Amino acid sequence: MPTRQCVNRLSRQLSFKSWSTISSQPRLLQQTTFNHGKRHFSVTWKCRMMETSCFTEEQLTVREAIQKICAQFPNEYWQQHDQTETDPKELHAALAADGWLGIALPEEFGGAGLGISEATMMMQTISQSGAGMAGAQSIHGNVYATQPLAKFGNKEQLQSTIPNIISGKWRVCFGVTEPNTGLDTLRLRTTATRKGDKYIITGQKIWITCAQVASKMILLARTTPLENVKKPSEGLSMFCIDIDRSNPALELKRIKKMGGRAVDANEVFFDHYEVPENTLVGEEGQGFKIILHGMNAERCLLAGEALGLGYAAVEKAAQYARERVVFGRPIGKNQAIAHPLADAYMNLEAAKLAAYHAARLYDRSRTDPTISAHAVGVACNSAKYLAAEAAFKACERAVMSHGGMGYAMEYDVERYMREIFVPRIAPISREMILNFVSEKVLELPRSY
Ligand SMILES: Cc1cc2nc3c(=O)[nH]c(=O)nc-3n(C[C@H](O)[C@H](O)[C@H](O)COP(=O)(O)OP(=O)(O)OC[C@H]3O[C@@H](n4cnc5c(N)ncnc54)[C@H](O)[C@@H]3O)c2cc1C
């Protein structure tokens, strides 16, 4: 469970080298306070919007500390990195330098030992700072993809990987999606075939974020052919493999995409790519169960990231609506502008409760056997769905509230709009979440 001592340690670790940058923004200095007891709304410079009374002191401390780091990366940084498609490695380095990449990793390997509840807050704060999905995606694989590794990896695997991930030396990507099977994950075709003390990997993955900059990939591959297993969920295995870009058996092709252009997404081709047997995490054939542990964490983080972008969008739109004068009055005086923004805000607030409830369940399920995997799955999927939909609405309304300027790069909301499609599509689409809830909660017949 999250401990206050851990956060306090992290807060102390927060290298106040960033203060020199921040001191040019006296407003932030004045407004950032750790005196949470006296306020219900966050009043930090860039994360003003959002009711914070439901959060723990640990979560609020994480929020304050991450906000300070993100303040070093203004909107211009994200605009430029989006335009030039350049990896935001400085953000990754800044978070690593202060120990934040290990927020939800075990203390014995140098992590903070906090939970997904705090990690979700971290990802929301990154996104909300203006970094959006690009900033979040440059970090989140290191947080969620490492969860199954931390839980199911053996001591040797953990000792050799986790400290390097936390220090920022190695970055991690997640290799599940395949071009020919899509959301039908259990039928994925990439194989890992045992040969002596090695596995030989052959197949293709798609949309793998950060593969160009990562040193490790958490990979899901089939180790027993589909026709030889009782259920399709059997015979899959999880690996933590090196990404050796100099090896001709591995090829990466960057995908040109709509948003989050600062981070790379890739097609990955394995052609008899050899990895040592000790890259297998947990038991052979149990990979789907193992990776689910990361997938539920990922849904919570994505929910937080979507919320962050949604709040950022509403805040920008409200500011514009207060300042922009047409027909002799601020446009926000028109209810056609004000009401959709008020509605978007309330939707975000509702989705926020779902998101942090799911994260709390995920964390508590580690020690509380009365919380079933089913309950965690339903909560995490619902949270991701609700947050993505609320944030999409917020971003769309932010663009429309800006009129023509909503289409200009300078006002950022067009970047938010392009990015907010991601949590609706990935890591699981909204249609598949609706299918899941229909079948598993409402007990309706399976539709596919
Ligand atoms: C920016 C980005 C980053 C990503 N990063 C990663 C990553 O790092 N690692 C990784 O493994 N993957 C990643 N993904 C992949 C992502 O998880 C998938 O795109 C997503 O799971 C959807 O799969 P698909 O694209 O194959 O869609 P498809 O499976 O082809 O589905 C297409 C459409 O049909 C709908 N559909 C399909 N079947 C049904 C059904 N039975 N009922 C109703 N609707 C249905 C879907 O909801 C969807 O709208 C990323 C994707 C994006 C866009």
The ligand as an SDF file (V2000), in Angstrom:
LIG
                    3D

 53 58  0  0  0  0  0  0  0  0999 V2000
   -1.2400    5.8420  -30.7160 C   0  0  0  0  0  0  0  0  0  0  0  0
   -1.3550    4.3810  -30.4090 C   0  0  0  0  0  0  0  0  0  0  0  0
   -0.4120    3.7990  -29.5790 C   0  0  0  0  0  0  0  0  0  0  0  0
   -0.4890    2.4270  -29.3190 C   0  0  0  0  0  0  0  0  0  0  0  0
    0.4930    1.8500  -28.5440 N   0  0  0  0  0  0  0  0  0  0  0  0
    0.5050    0.4920  -28.4130 C   0  0  0  0  0  0  0  0  0  0  0  0
    1.5800   -0.1580  -27.7250 C   0  0  0  0  0  0  0  0  0  0  0  0
    2.5120    0.4790  -27.2320 O   0  0  0  0  0  0  0  0  0  0  0  0
    1.5680   -1.5110  -27.6490 N   0  0  0  0  0  0  0  0  0  0  0  0
    0.5640   -2.2670  -28.1850 C   0  0  0  0  0  0  0  0  0  0  0  0
    0.6180   -3.4870  -28.0750 O   0  0  0  0  0  0  0  0  0  0  0  0
   -0.4630   -1.6790  -28.8530 N   0  0  0  0  0  0  0  0  0  0  0  0
   -0.5150   -0.3220  -28.9720 C   0  0  0  0  0  0  0  0  0  0  0  0
   -1.5440    0.2850  -29.6550 N   0  0  0  0  0  0  0  0  0  0  0  0
   -2.5530   -0.5520  -30.2970 C   0  0  0  0  0  0  0  0  0  0  0  0
   -3.9280   -0.4350  -29.6890 C   0  0  0  0  0  0  0  0  0  0  0  0
   -3.9630   -1.0790  -28.4520 O   0  0  0  0  0  0  0  0  0  0  0  0
   -4.9010   -1.0010  -30.7110 C   0  0  0  0  0  0  0  0  0  0  0  0
   -4.9380   -0.1080  -31.8080 O   0  0  0  0  0  0  0  0  0  0  0  0
   -6.2620   -1.2090  -30.1710 C   0  0  0  0  0  0  0  0  0  0  0  0
   -6.2220   -2.2630  -29.2490 O   0  0  0  0  0  0  0  0  0  0  0  0
   -7.2670   -1.5050  -31.2740 C   0  0  0  0  0  0  0  0  0  0  0  0
   -6.8280   -2.5980  -32.0350 O   0  0  0  0  0  0  0  0  0  0  0  0
   -6.8570   -2.5140  -33.6320 P   0  0  0  0  0  0  0  0  0  0  0  0
   -6.2430   -1.2230  -33.9900 O   0  0  0  0  0  0  0  0  0  0  0  0
   -6.2150   -3.7130  -34.2030 O   0  0  0  0  0  0  0  0  0  0  0  0
   -8.3780   -2.4710  -33.9840 O   0  0  0  0  0  0  0  0  0  0  0  0
   -9.3460   -3.6410  -34.6640 P   0  0  0  0  0  0  0  0  0  0  0  0
   -9.2320   -4.8530  -33.8150 O   0  0  0  0  0  0  0  0  0  0  0  0
   -8.9060   -3.7410  -36.0770 O   0  0  0  0  0  0  0  0  0  0  0  0
  -10.7280   -2.9760  -34.5410 O   0  0  0  0  0  0  0  0  0  0  0  0
  -11.1580   -1.9490  -35.4360 C   0  0  0  0  0  0  0  0  0  0  0  0
  -12.4830   -1.3930  -34.9770 C   0  0  0  0  0  0  0  0  0  0  0  0
  -13.4770   -2.4240  -34.9680 O   0  0  0  0  0  0  0  0  0  0  0  0
  -14.0830   -2.5070  -33.6980 C   0  0  0  0  0  0  0  0  0  0  0  0
  -14.3720   -3.9080  -33.3890 N   0  0  0  0  0  0  0  0  0  0  0  0
  -13.6070   -4.9930  -33.6210 C   0  0  0  0  0  0  0  0  0  0  0  0
  -14.2150   -6.0980  -33.1780 N   0  0  0  0  0  0  0  0  0  0  0  0
  -15.3840   -5.7010  -32.6420 C   0  0  0  0  0  0  0  0  0  0  0  0
  -16.4740   -6.3840  -32.0130 C   0  0  0  0  0  0  0  0  0  0  0  0
  -16.4780   -7.7050  -31.8290 N   0  0  0  0  0  0  0  0  0  0  0  0
  -17.5120   -5.6600  -31.5780 N   0  0  0  0  0  0  0  0  0  0  0  0
  -17.5410   -4.3080  -31.7470 C   0  0  0  0  0  0  0  0  0  0  0  0
  -16.5590   -3.6210  -32.3370 N   0  0  0  0  0  0  0  0  0  0  0  0
  -15.5000   -4.3040  -32.7860 C   0  0  0  0  0  0  0  0  0  0  0  0
  -13.0910   -1.9320  -32.7300 C   0  0  0  0  0  0  0  0  0  0  0  0
  -13.7170   -1.4510  -31.5570 O   0  0  0  0  0  0  0  0  0  0  0  0
  -12.4620   -0.8280  -33.5600 C   0  0  0  0  0  0  0  0  0  0  0  0
  -13.2540    0.3260  -33.4920 O   0  0  0  0  0  0  0  0  0  0  0  0
   -1.5240    1.6570  -29.8860 C   0  0  0  0  0  0  0  0  0  0  0  0
   -2.4670    2.2700  -30.7100 C   0  0  0  0  0  0  0  0  0  0  0  0
   -2.4020    3.6200  -30.9750 C   0  0  0  0  0  0  0  0  0  0  0  0
   -3.3920    4.2450  -31.8950 C   0  0  0  0  0  0  0  0  0  0  0  0
  1  2  1  0
  2  3  1  0
  2 52  2  0
  3  4  2  0
  4  5  1  0
  4 50  1  0
  5  6  2  0
  6  7  1  0
  6 13  1  0
  7  8  2  0
  7  9  1  0
  9 10  1  0
 10 11  2  0
 10 12  1  0
 12 13  2  0
 13 14  1  0
 14 15  1  0
 14 50  1  0
 15 16  1  0
 16 17  1  0
 16 18  1  0
 18 19  1  0
 18 20  1  0
 20 21  1  0
 20 22  1  0
 22 23  1  0
 23 24  1  0
 24 25  2  0
 24 26  1  0
 24 27  1  0
 27 28  1  0
 28 29  2  0
 28 30  1  0
 28 31  1  0
 31 32  1  0
 32 33  1  0
 33 34  1  0
 33 48  1  0
 34 35  1  0
 35 36  1  0
 35 46  1  0
 36 37  1  0
 36 45  1  0
 37 38  2  0
 38 39  1  0
 39 40  1  0
 39 45  2  0
 40 41  1  0
 40 42  2  0
 42 43  1  0
 43 44  2  0
 44 45  1  0
 46 47  1  0
 46 48  1  0
 48 49  1  0
 50 51  2  0
 51 52  1  0
 52 53  1  0
M  END
$$$$
